[in-house]
Amino acid sequence: MPTAPSPTALSPTRVLLVDGFNLVRRIYEARGDGESAIDEVSETAARSLQRALKEHHPSHAVVVFERHDMTWRHLLYADYKGGRKPTPEPLLQGIPAMERRFASLGIHSFSLPNYEADDVIATLAAGITSAGGEVIILSTDKSYLQLLGGGVRIFNHFDQSEYLETEIVSRYGVKLSQLTDYWALTGDSSNNIKGVPKIGSKSAAALLNRYASLEAILSSQDEEAKVLRVQADAALARRCRHLVTLKQDVELGINLRTFRLSV
């Protein structure tokens, strides 16, 4: 079971979970490089958080950062995120000041060694919704789409739009429940996950529409070329699926009461 604590039974619990680097890095890169940009980034991010508080009226809120250290995904796949532009050092150094600014709004920050924000947020979301609470995730990271529904909503804080479950089919050609299998086949270029060779987005969608799941493709007796292609790389496909699937059972060691907003 996820280790996120249960919400109180006395009042509805709505938790705002903010993907910290997804928010501040984009703001930072839009304003130029250097230490002088940090104060401006901090204030712009703070205004974004204030707007989110007014729009979503959460009872709790937390900004989740990551420490850019070795994670379980790097241990499973050494080239994970290989080739990605490193996070600018001034931005990394400026995070403590940003956390203090967010704290002045009553919003705490949190990070966990060796885990990405994605897994921490997914674990929090699982624990909160399993106890009847609501979750609002602020991020443009597509990996969170697999969490949609069941009390979880996802918002793009830059264009103020909500990601809807009904849009998954039009965007990817598969159902929400098939997303991780889809990414297992196609890979995730943003994280340098290659996927199955010679299986593109159209082929992946067609296979999943026909067979429903990666495991069904792998166990099929059909000798169709694309099926055989996936079966030839069964171990790779399963590893990719493991890499793209967010963990929901991370030992967080925190209490949700820490993130309650003052009325």
Backbone as CSV, one residue per row, in Angstrom:
resi,resn,N_x,N_y,N_z,CA_x,CA_y,CA_z,C_x,C_y,C_z
1,MET,0.846,-1.200,0.000,0.000,0.000,0.000,0.882,1.251,0.000
2,PRO,0.442,2.321,-0.667,1.203,3.568,-0.629,1.337,4.074,0.796
3,THR,2.418,4.787,1.053,2.659,5.245,2.408,2.152,6.643,2.664
4,ALA,1.496,7.265,1.678,0.915,8.578,1.927,-0.176,8.446,2.972
5,PRO,-0.252,9.338,3.942,-1.202,9.219,5.041,-2.630,9.462,4.610
6,SER,-3.553,8.957,5.422,-4.964,9.130,5.121,-5.432,10.535,5.456
7,PRO,-6.319,11.111,4.614,-6.889,12.404,4.945,-7.849,12.293,6.126
8,THR,-8.130,13.417,6.734,-9.039,13.386,7.872,-10.457,13.117,7.407
9,ALA,-11.224,12.510,8.272,-12.609,12.190,7.933,-13.542,13.351,8.249
10,LEU,-13.011,14.403,8.891,-13.872,15.481,9.344,-14.200,16.496,8.248
11,SER,-13.347,16.621,7.235,-13.573,17.589,6.182,-13.023,17.055,4.880
12,PRO,-13.568,17.513,3.748,-13.062,17.022,2.463,-11.607,17.422,2.281
13,THR,-10.840,16.528,1.697,-9.420,16.772,1.489,-9.147,16.928,0.000
14,ARG,-8.618,18.063,-0.366,-8.220,18.329,-1.746,-6.774,18.792,-1.709
15,VAL,-5.898,18.025,-2.330,-4.467,18.259,-2.214,-3.894,18.715,-3.557
16,LEU,-3.203,19.831,-3.525,-2.512,20.357,-4.697,-1.075,19.839,-4.672
17,LEU,-0.714,19.046,-5.686,0.627,18.480,-5.796,1.325,19.150,-6.981
18,VAL,2.377,19.885,-6.697,3.056,20.675,-7.722,4.393,20.042,-8.083
19,ASP,4.589,19.761,-9.355,5.862,19.255,-9.866,6.832,20.435,-9.915
20,GLY,7.704,20.528,-8.901,8.501,21.725,-8.678,9.387,22.135,-9.839
21,PHE,10.236,21.231,-10.317,11.149,21.604,-11.394,10.411,21.831,-12.705
22,ASN,9.305,21.134,-12.907,8.503,21.380,-14.101,8.013,22.821,-14.126
23,LEU,7.741,23.366,-12.957,7.296,24.754,-12.847,8.459,25.732,-12.998
24,VAL,9.485,25.577,-12.165,10.502,26.635,-12.091,11.497,26.599,-13.241
25,ARG,11.760,25.414,-13.802,12.759,25.379,-14.880,12.245,26.091,-16.121
26,ARG,10.997,25.878,-16.453,10.459,26.552,-17.639,10.439,28.067,-17.451
27,ILE,10.105,28.504,-16.269,10.130,29.942,-15.982,11.550,30.467,-16.074
28,TYR,12.497,29.719,-15.520,13.903,30.116,-15.537,14.415,30.250,-16.971
29,GLU,14.136,29.258,-17.795,14.649,29.264,-19.161,14.009,30.358,-20.007
30,ALA,12.832,30.787,-19.645,12.173,31.861,-20.387,12.729,33.227,-20.022
31,ARG,13.490,33.299,-18.924,13.987,34.583,-18.440,15.495,34.733,-18.536
32,GLY,16.156,33.813,-19.184,17.587,33.939,-19.345,18.356,33.265,-18.230
33,ASP,19.643,33.128,-18.451,20.492,32.375,-17.543,21.100,33.285,-16.478
34,GLY,21.605,32.654,-15.433,22.362,33.394,-14.442,21.672,33.537,-13.104
35,GLU,22.451,33.858,-12.092,21.939,33.962,-10.727,20.928,35.098,-10.576
36,SER,21.080,36.136,-11.388,20.179,37.283,-11.263,18.744,36.928,-11.598
37,ALA,18.556,35.818,-12.324,17.208,35.424,-12.720,16.449,34.726,-11.599
38,ILE,17.153,34.256,-10.565,16.526,33.421,-9.549,15.415,34.155,-8.804
39,ASP,15.649,35.375,-8.398,14.627,36.127,-7.672,13.372,36.293,-8.528
40,GLU,13.564,36.574,-9.798,12.413,36.743,-10.683,11.671,35.428,-10.878
41,VAL,12.432,34.346,-11.023,11.816,33.022,-11.152,11.011,32.707,-9.902
42,SER,11.593,32.990,-8.738,10.928,32.718,-7.472,9.612,33.473,-7.364
43,GLU,9.618,34.726,-7.730,8.404,35.529,-7.634,7.358,35.094,-8.654
44,THR,7.796,34.770,-9.862,6.851,34.311,-10.888,6.221,32.985,-10.487
45,ALA,7.046,32.074,-9.967,6.520,30.784,-9.509,5.563,30.976,-8.337
46,ALA,5.907,31.881,-7.441,5.028,32.154,-6.303,3.684,32.681,-6.766
47,ARG,3.691,33.543,-7.768,2.415,34.052,-8.303,1.605,32.934,-8.944
48,SER,2.291,32.002,-9.619,1.598,30.856,-10.201,0.937,30.008,-9.122
49,LEU,1.647,29.822,-8.010,1.095,29.035,-6.908,-0.086,29.751,-6.265
50,GLN,0.026,31.058,-6.099,-1.094,31.826,-5.539,-2.327,31.712,-6.430
51,ARG,-2.108,31.771,-7.726,-3.225,31.623,-8.657,-3.848,30.233,-8.541
52,ALA,-2.997,29.208,-8.395,-3.501,27.844,-8.257,-4.311,27.678,-6.977
53,LEU,-3.871,28.309,-5.909,-4.618,28.231,-4.654,-5.997,28.855,-4.797
54,LYS,-6.071,29.983,-5.495,-7.354,30.662,-5.689,-8.278,29.868,-6.596
55,GLU,-7.709,29.212,-7.597,-8.525,28.498,-8.576,-9.015,27.151,-8.066
56,HIS,-8.176,26.449,-7.300,-8.502,25.066,-6.935,-8.930,24.897,-5.482
57,HIS,-8.705,25.884,-4.641,-9.141,25.858,-3.241,-8.739,24.563,-2.523
58,PRO,-7.453,24.218,-2.555,-7.029,22.987,-1.878,-7.021,23.152,-0.361
59,SER,-7.140,22.040,0.322,-6.981,22.039,1.781,-5.520,21.826,2.154
60,HIS,-4.760,21.207,1.247,-3.340,20.939,1.445,-2.609,21.250,0.138
61,ALA,-1.326,21.573,0.251,-0.523,21.808,-0.952,0.944,21.519,-0.647
62,VAL,1.657,21.006,-1.656,3.087,20.750,-1.518,3.744,20.853,-2.881
63,VAL,4.922,21.461,-2.889,5.745,21.502,-4.098,6.786,20.392,-3.967
64,VAL,6.769,19.464,-4.909,7.673,18.317,-4.852,8.844,18.539,-5.806
65,PHE,10.036,18.587,-5.238,11.256,18.702,-6.034,11.954,17.346,-6.092
66,GLU,12.951,17.249,-6.953,13.813,16.081,-6.959,15.248,16.549,-6.797
67,ARG,16.109,15.641,-6.397,17.472,16.036,-6.037,18.484,15.803,-7.149
68,HIS,18.004,15.336,-8.291,18.869,15.092,-9.444,20.031,14.169,-9.081
69,ASP,19.715,13.138,-8.293,20.709,12.144,-7.925,20.395,10.832,-8.648
70,MET,21.090,9.778,-8.289,20.873,8.475,-8.907,19.546,7.894,-8.436
71,THR,18.705,7.491,-9.379,17.406,6.911,-9.044,17.368,5.446,-9.455
72,TRP,16.293,4.773,-9.061,16.159,3.367,-9.422,16.088,3.188,-10.942
73,ARG,15.607,4.193,-11.648,15.558,4.082,-13.112,16.960,4.098,-13.711
74,HIS,17.855,4.898,-13.155,19.238,4.897,-13.631,19.900,3.544,-13.381
75,LEU,19.565,2.910,-12.274,20.131,1.600,-11.974,19.594,0.542,-12.927
76,LEU,18.350,0.678,-13.335,17.747,-0.271,-14.266,18.211,-0.023,-15.691
77,TYR,18.444,1.249,-16.027,18.792,1.625,-17.391,19.800,2.780,-17.322
78,ALA,21.061,2.450,-17.564,22.147,3.419,-17.356,22.006,4.673,-18.212
79,ASP,21.364,4.564,-19.372,21.219,5.708,-20.274,19.936,6.499,-20.038
80,TYR,19.274,6.232,-18.923,18.048,6.971,-18.613,18.338,8.471,-18.579
81,LYS,17.555,9.227,-19.314,17.702,10.677,-19.458,19.037,11.077,-20.093
82,GLY,19.696,10.129,-20.734,20.961,10.427,-21.390,20.780,11.454,-22.496
83,GLY,21.724,12.393,-22.566,21.652,13.421,-23.600,20.795,14.611,-23.237
84,ARG,20.075,14.536,-22.123,19.241,15.664,-21.725,20.110,16.798,-21.199
85,LYS,19.742,18.008,-21.543,20.468,19.177,-21.073,20.393,19.233,-19.550
86,PRO,21.542,19.334,-18.878,21.523,19.334,-17.407,20.820,20.566,-16.849
87,THR,20.296,20.407,-15.657,19.655,21.534,-14.986,20.704,22.599,-14.682
88,PRO,20.451,23.851,-15.051,21.439,24.914,-14.802,21.810,25.001,-13.322
89,GLU,23.090,25.130,-13.050,23.566,25.174,-11.675,22.963,26.333,-10.876
90,PRO,22.826,27.539,-11.467,22.197,28.632,-10.689,20.781,28.285,-10.237
91,LEU,20.066,27.528,-11.076,18.711,27.128,-10.695,18.749,26.147,-9.538
92,LEU,19.653,25.183,-9.604,19.781,24.219,-8.512,20.142,24.926,-7.211
93,GLN,21.070,25.859,-7.298,21.496,26.580,-6.111,20.398,27.489,-5.564
94,GLY,19.478,27.887,-6.438,18.421,28.801,-6.021,17.199,28.143,-5.413
95,ILE,17.146,26.814,-5.433,15.959,26.111,-4.932,15.677,26.399,-3.459
96,PRO,16.660,26.391,-2.563,16.348,26.695,-1.151,15.662,28.045,-0.972
97,ALA,16.107,29.051,-1.723,15.472,30.371,-1.617,14.035,30.313,-2.125
98,MET,13.809,29.558,-3.174,12.447,29.406,-3.696,11.566,28.686,-2.688
99,GLU,12.107,27.679,-2.047,11.337,26.949,-1.042,10.935,27.875,0.103
100,ARG,11.820,28.760,0.482,11.479,29.723,1.542,10.376,30.671,1.073
101,ARG,10.447,31.059,-0.202,9.403,31.943,-0.742,8.061,31.226,-0.773
102,PHE,8.063,29.985,-1.167,6.812,29.211,-1.195,6.281,29.014,0.222
103,ALA,7.183,28.805,1.171,6.770,28.633,2.563,6.091,29.887,3.097
104,SER,6.496,31.056,2.576,5.857,32.297,3.012,4.396,32.351,2.578
105,LEU,4.025,31.530,1.598,2.632,31.420,1.152,1.901,30.320,1.911
106,GLY,2.631,29.621,2.771,2.044,28.506,3.514,2.171,27.185,2.789
107,ILE,2.974,27.150,1.712,3.137,25.934,0.914,4.505,25.331,1.183
108,HIS,4.522,24.128,1.718,5.778,23.442,2.002,6.327,22.782,0.741
109,SER,7.613,22.489,0.759,8.273,21.756,-0.318,8.780,20.428,0.228
110,PHE,8.979,19.479,-0.666,9.410,18.145,-0.244,10.219,17.504,-1.367
111,SER,11.236,16.747,-0.984,11.985,15.930,-1.937,12.463,14.691,-1.209
112,LEU,12.775,13.656,-1.963,13.189,12.384,-1.386,14.410,11.876,-2.152
113,PRO,15.480,11.529,-1.452,16.681,11.044,-2.149,16.380,9.838,-3.033
114,ASN,16.967,9.834,-4.226,16.917,8.700,-5.155,15.548,8.444,-5.772
115,TYR,14.645,9.415,-5.656,13.341,9.299,-6.305,13.009,10.586,-7.036
116,GLU,12.422,10.431,-8.214,11.966,11.586,-8.967,10.655,12.107,-8.388
117,ALA,10.364,13.349,-8.704,9.114,13.939,-8.249,7.913,13.131,-8.736
118,ASP,8.023,12.550,-9.926,6.917,11.779,-10.500,6.458,10.662,-9.565
119,ASP,7.424,9.904,-9.028,7.080,8.778,-8.163,6.557,9.242,-6.809
120,VAL,7.129,10.331,-6.304,6.647,10.873,-5.027,5.214,11.367,-5.178
121,ILE,4.948,12.098,-6.241,3.596,12.622,-6.479,2.619,11.483,-6.735
122,ALA,3.036,10.478,-7.487,2.153,9.335,-7.755,1.802,8.597,-6.479
123,THR,2.776,8.463,-5.571,2.531,7.790,-4.303,1.588,8.610,-3.421
124,LEU,1.826,9.905,-3.354,0.923,10.769,-2.599,-0.498,10.691,-3.162
125,ALA,-0.608,10.762,-4.476,-1.924,10.718,-5.113,-2.649,9.415,-4.806
126,ALA,-1.919,8.298,-4.844,-2.532,7.000,-4.568,-3.057,6.924,-3.140
127,GLY,-2.256,7.399,-2.195,-2.678,7.351,-0.801,-3.858,8.258,-0.513
128,ILE,-3.834,9.443,-1.101,-4.902,10.424,-0.862,-6.223,9.961,-1.454
129,THR,-6.191,9.512,-2.699,-7.436,9.097,-3.358,-7.985,7.801,-2.772
130,SER,-7.099,6.916,-2.324,-7.588,5.670,-1.725,-8.342,5.930,-0.434
131,ALA,-8.069,7.076,0.195,-8.760,7.457,1.431,-9.912,8.423,1.162
132,GLY,-10.264,8.592,-0.107,-11.423,9.414,-0.446,-11.129,10.868,-0.735
133,GLY,-9.866,11.247,-0.776,-9.515,12.627,-1.053,-9.415,12.910,-2.540
134,GLU,-9.247,14.182,-2.861,-9.076,14.619,-4.246,-7.652,15.111,-4.438
135,VAL,-7.140,14.936,-5.658,-5.782,15.352,-5.981,-5.793,16.210,-7.237
136,ILE,-5.057,17.308,-7.185,-4.839,18.151,-8.357,-3.337,18.226,-8.566
137,ILE,-2.870,17.733,-9.716,-1.455,17.760,-10.051,-1.198,18.905,-11.018
138,LEU,-0.231,19.754,-10.689,0.170,20.837,-11.580,1.465,20.437,-12.268
139,SER,1.376,20.136,-13.554,2.550,19.745,-14.326,2.187,19.641,-15.802
140,THR,3.205,19.799,-16.649,3.024,19.547,-18.086,3.666,18.225,-18.481
141,ASP,4.178,17.480,-17.521,4.834,16.198,-17.781,3.772,15.153,-18.149
142,LYS,3.908,14.578,-19.336,2.897,13.627,-19.814,2.850,12.349,-18.988
143,SER,3.904,12.049,-18.232,3.916,10.803,-17.457,2.774,10.742,-16.458
144,TYR,2.304,11.906,-15.988,1.215,11.921,-15.011,-0.125,11.524,-15.607
145,LEU,-0.233,11.507,-16.922,-1.508,11.164,-17.553,-1.980,9.783,-17.134
146,GLN,-1.059,8.890,-16.835,-1.439,7.532,-16.428,-2.195,7.519,-15.101
147,LEU,-2.154,8.624,-14.351,-2.825,8.702,-13.054,-4.232,9.280,-13.145
148,LEU,-4.619,9.777,-14.313,-5.906,10.460,-14.451,-7.074,9.606,-13.990
149,GLY,-8.088,10.277,-13.462,-9.309,9.594,-13.036,-9.204,9.127,-11.595
150,GLY,-10.316,8.650,-11.062,-10.318,8.135,-9.695,-9.973,9.167,-8.656
151,GLY,-10.326,10.424,-8.916,-10.049,11.483,-7.966,-8.829,12.313,-8.290
152,VAL,-8.125,11.986,-9.390,-6.928,12.726,-9.789,-7.225,13.585,-11.019
153,ARG,-6.920,14.873,-10.908,-7.015,15.812,-12.035,-5.639,16.396,-12.289
154,ILE,-5.362,16.733,-13.545,-4.050,17.246,-13.918,-4.230,18.544,-14.697
155,PHE,-3.467,19.574,-14.284,-3.574,20.892,-14.915,-2.228,21.347,-15.456
156,ASN,-2.283,21.952,-16.636,-1.130,22.649,-17.208,-1.152,24.051,-16.637
157,HIS,-0.169,24.377,-15.791,-0.196,25.658,-15.102,0.274,26.804,-15.982
158,PHE,0.733,26.504,-17.184,1.195,27.568,-18.075,0.088,28.079,-18.991
159,ASP,-0.697,27.167,-19.556,-1.795,27.642,-20.399,-3.164,27.496,-19.734
160,GLN,-3.142,27.123,-18.437,-4.376,27.054,-17.645,-5.415,26.118,-18.257
161,SER,-4.959,24.957,-18.667,-5.866,23.962,-19.237,-5.799,22.675,-18.422
162,GLU,-6.889,21.937,-18.451,-6.956,20.663,-17.738,-6.815,19.520,-18.727
163,TYR,-6.012,18.534,-18.369,-5.895,17.333,-19.190,-7.091,16.430,-18.884
164,LEU,-7.765,15.989,-19.924,-8.962,15.177,-19.758,-8.736,13.752,-20.248
165,GLU,-9.330,12.809,-19.540,-9.196,11.405,-19.917,-9.723,11.151,-21.324
166,THR,-10.753,11.883,-21.713,-11.332,11.686,-23.041,-10.392,12.083,-24.167
167,GLU,-9.363,12.875,-23.849,-8.423,13.315,-24.877,-7.315,12.297,-25.144
168,ILE,-7.201,11.288,-24.295,-6.135,10.304,-24.460,-6.268,9.582,-25.795
169,VAL,-7.486,9.169,-26.140,-7.689,8.430,-27.386,-7.324,9.280,-28.592
170,SER,-7.758,10.526,-28.595,-7.460,11.384,-29.732,-5.976,11.713,-29.825
171,ARG,-5.300,11.764,-28.696,-3.871,12.124,-28.689,-2.968,10.945,-28.996
172,TYR,-3.300,9.775,-28.433,-2.426,8.612,-28.584,-3.051,7.457,-29.357
173,GLY,-4.359,7.463,-29.496,-5.009,6.370,-30.205,-5.234,5.142,-29.360
174,VAL,-5.066,5.279,-28.027,-5.284,4.163,-27.113,-6.080,4.643,-25.905
175,LYS,-6.554,3.698,-25.108,-7.273,4.025,-23.887,-6.286,4.424,-22.788
176,LEU,-6.802,5.111,-21.781,-5.982,5.509,-20.638,-5.295,4.302,-20.015
177,SER,-6.017,3.206,-19.884,-5.466,2.009,-19.253,-4.336,1.374,-20.063
178,GLN,-4.189,1.807,-21.315,-3.165,1.235,-22.189,-1.933,2.140,-22.344
179,LEU,-1.928,3.277,-21.661,-0.869,4.258,-21.885,0.533,3.711,-21.602
180,THR,0.713,3.052,-20.467,2.057,2.572,-20.147,2.498,1.482,-21.125
181,ASP,1.579,0.658,-21.596,1.920,-0.326,-22.618,2.275,0.370,-23.928
182,TYR,1.565,1.439,-24.225,1.848,2.217,-25.434,3.260,2.796,-25.371
183,TRP,3.612,3.405,-24.243,4.942,3.984,-24.096,6.014,2.898,-24.026
184,ALA,5.650,1.719,-23.531,6.609,0.615,-23.532,7.001,0.254,-24.962
185,LEU,6.051,0.352,-25.873,6.302,0.018,-27.281,7.002,1.151,-28.027
186,THR,6.544,2.375,-27.804,7.076,3.517,-28.563,8.295,4.144,-27.915
187,GLY,8.453,3.929,-26.613,9.500,4.609,-25.873,9.075,5.997,-25.450
188,ASP,9.983,6.689,-24.793,9.756,8.055,-24.312,11.023,8.844,-24.588
189,SER,11.027,9.574,-25.678,12.245,10.271,-26.112,12.715,11.307,-25.096
190,SER,11.783,11.896,-24.357,12.163,12.926,-23.392,13.040,12.368,-22.278
191,ASN,12.934,11.058,-22.028,13.748,10.415,-20.996,14.754,9.422,-21.584
192,ASN,14.913,9.475,-22.911,15.861,8.608,-23.614,15.517,7.124,-23.459
193,ILE,14.235,6.820,-23.385,13.772,5.434,-23.364,13.402,5.083,-24.796
194,LYS,14.092,4.102,-25.374,14.017,3.871,-26.812,12.757,3.153,-27.280
195,GLY,12.207,2.272,-26.471,11.070,1.495,-26.928,11.505,0.352,-27.833
196,VAL,10.538,-0.323,-28.438,10.818,-1.470,-29.303,11.197,-0.970,-30.698
197,PRO,12.333,-1.385,-31.232,12.742,-0.935,-32.566,11.680,-1.225,-33.625
198,LYS,11.498,-0.257,-34.516,10.589,-0.375,-35.655,9.115,-0.404,-35.257
199,ILE,8.817,-0.027,-34.010,7.422,0.103,-33.586,7.173,1.576,-33.279
200,GLY,6.474,2.253,-34.179,6.159,3.654,-33.989,4.802,3.845,-33.334
201,SER,4.357,5.087,-33.268,3.105,5.387,-32.574,1.897,4.732,-33.237
202,LYS,1.855,4.760,-34.561,0.716,4.152,-35.256,0.692,2.639,-35.080
203,SER,1.854,2.019,-35.192,1.917,0.563,-35.006,1.551,0.177,-33.585
204,ALA,2.042,0.945,-32.606,1.746,0.644,-31.206,0.258,0.747,-30.933
205,ALA,-0.368,1.815,-31.423,-1.807,1.992,-31.219,-2.593,0.873,-31.897
206,ALA,-2.207,0.506,-33.113,-2.909,-0.559,-33.831,-2.793,-1.888,-33.093
207,LEU,-1.610,-2.183,-32.592,-1.415,-3.432,-31.856,-2.246,-3.465,-30.581
208,LEU,-2.262,-2.367,-29.849,-3.017,-2.345,-28.592,-4.526,-2.327,-28.838
209,ASN,-4.960,-1.722,-29.913,-6.384,-1.783,-30.245,-6.803,-3.201,-30.602
210,ARG,-5.885,-3.946,-31.148,-6.207,-5.325,-31.547,-6.043,-6.306,-30.392
211,TYR,-4.984,-6.143,-29.606,-4.656,-7.147,-28.588,-4.910,-6.671,-27.152
212,ALA,-5.171,-5.410,-26.969,-5.560,-4.817,-25.679,-4.401,-4.538,-24.724
213,SER,-3.346,-5.361,-24.713,-2.260,-5.139,-23.762,-0.943,-5.659,-24.318
214,LEU,0.145,-5.204,-23.719,1.465,-5.685,-24.108,1.587,-7.176,-23.861
215,GLU,1.108,-7.640,-22.716,1.227,-9.068,-22.411,0.446,-9.921,-23.406
216,ALA,-0.696,-9.414,-23.865,-1.475,-10.157,-24.854,-0.724,-10.228,-26.185
217,ILE,-0.027,-9.160,-26.528,0.796,-9.172,-27.742,1.910,-10.207,-27.604
218,LEU,2.546,-10.219,-26.455,3.672,-11.118,-26.242,3.256,-12.586,-26.206
219,SER,2.024,-12.853,-25.806,1.559,-14.244,-25.729,0.800,-14.687,-26.983
220,SER,0.638,-13.781,-27.937,-0.120,-14.105,-29.143,0.599,-15.162,-29.983
221,GLN,-0.198,-16.012,-30.635,0.328,-17.018,-31.553,0.331,-16.517,-32.998
222,ASP,-0.140,-15.298,-33.196,-0.160,-14.738,-34.549,1.267,-14.539,-35.057
223,GLU,1.441,-14.718,-36.355,2.757,-14.555,-36.956,2.841,-13.284,-37.783
224,GLU,2.023,-12.312,-37.413,2.065,-11.013,-38.081,3.390,-10.337,-37.744
225,ALA,3.944,-9.618,-38.687,5.310,-9.096,-38.560,5.500,-8.222,-37.328
226,LYS,4.570,-7.318,-37.044,4.723,-6.408,-35.912,4.638,-7.157,-34.584
227,VAL,3.785,-8.167,-34.536,3.690,-8.985,-33.324,5.010,-9.700,-33.072
228,LEU,5.566,-10.295,-34.125,6.842,-10.984,-33.988,7.958,-10.020,-33.613
229,ARG,7.880,-8.795,-34.115,8.881,-7.774,-33.798,8.874,-7.480,-32.296
230,VAL,7.682,-7.322,-31.721,7.573,-7.061,-30.286,8.024,-8.275,-29.490
231,GLN,7.619,-9.443,-29.915,7.990,-10.653,-29.193,9.497,-10.880,-29.197
232,ALA,10.154,-10.462,-30.268,11.608,-10.618,-30.348,12.324,-9.751,-29.322
233,ASP,11.656,-8.690,-28.898,12.238,-7.789,-27.906,11.358,-7.719,-26.655
234,ALA,10.876,-8.878,-26.227,9.962,-8.937,-25.083,10.599,-8.358,-23.819
235,ALA,11.848,-8.711,-23.556,12.513,-8.215,-22.343,12.670,-6.702,-22.390
236,LEU,13.005,-6.172,-23.552,13.132,-4.723,-23.712,11.803,-4.031,-23.477
237,ALA,10.736,-4.582,-24.078,9.412,-3.975,-23.930,8.980,-3.949,-22.471
238,ARG,9.221,-5.027,-21.764,8.838,-5.082,-20.346,9.683,-4.113,-19.519
239,ARG,10.955,-3.998,-19.841,11.798,-3.045,-19.115,11.331,-1.618,-19.371
240,CYS,10.982,-1.306,-20.612,10.482,0.027,-20.936,9.197,0.324,-20.184
241,ARG,8.318,-0.668,-20.101,7.068,-0.463,-19.363,7.354,-0.193,-17.889
242,HIS,8.311,-0.895,-17.334,8.681,-0.669,-15.941,9.215,0.748,-15.758
243,LEU,10.020,1.205,-16.695,10.612,2.534,-16.618,9.578,3.645,-16.712
244,VAL,8.570,3.480,-17.554,7.595,4.559,-17.762,6.455,4.525,-16.747
245,THR,6.346,3.454,-15.982,5.263,3.337,-15.007,5.666,4.016,-13.700
246,LEU,4.839,4.927,-13.220,5.137,5.643,-11.987,4.911,4.748,-10.775
247,LYS,5.838,4.811,-9.844,5.683,4.054,-8.599,4.625,4.717,-7.724
248,GLN,3.835,3.894,-7.055,2.806,4.416,-6.166,2.934,3.844,-4.757
249,ASP,4.105,3.325,-4.453,4.304,2.683,-3.151,5.639,3.077,-2.514
250,VAL,6.090,4.296,-2.792,7.358,4.765,-2.237,7.194,5.055,-0.739
251,GLU,8.186,4.656,0.049,8.170,4.964,1.483,8.546,6.434,1.663
252,LEU,7.577,7.274,1.945,7.800,8.713,1.987,8.214,9.221,3.367
253,GLY,7.691,8.622,4.399,8.052,9.048,5.744,7.536,10.430,6.114
254,ILE,6.378,10.814,5.587,5.804,12.128,5.876,4.346,11.972,6.288
255,ASN,3.820,13.016,6.892,2.425,13.038,7.304,1.719,14.141,6.531
256,LEU,0.566,13.850,5.992,-0.164,14.817,5.178,-0.494,16.093,5.947
257,ARG,-0.606,15.993,7.265,-0.913,17.177,8.073,0.139,18.270,7.887
258,THR,1.355,17.868,7.547,2.437,18.840,7.324,2.091,19.824,6.222
259,PHE,1.283,19.369,5.270,0.997,20.172,4.090,-0.360,20.867,4.127
260,ARG,-1.006,20.842,5.302,-2.302,21.521,5.405,-2.103,23.023,5.328
261,LEU,-2.970,23.664,4.546,-2.923,25.110,4.406,-3.700,25.764,5.535
262,SER,-3.218,26.895,6.004,-3.948,27.621,7.046,-5.154,28.299,6.411
263,VAL,-6.267,28.311,7.105,-7.501,28.893,6.582,-7.405,30.416,6.602
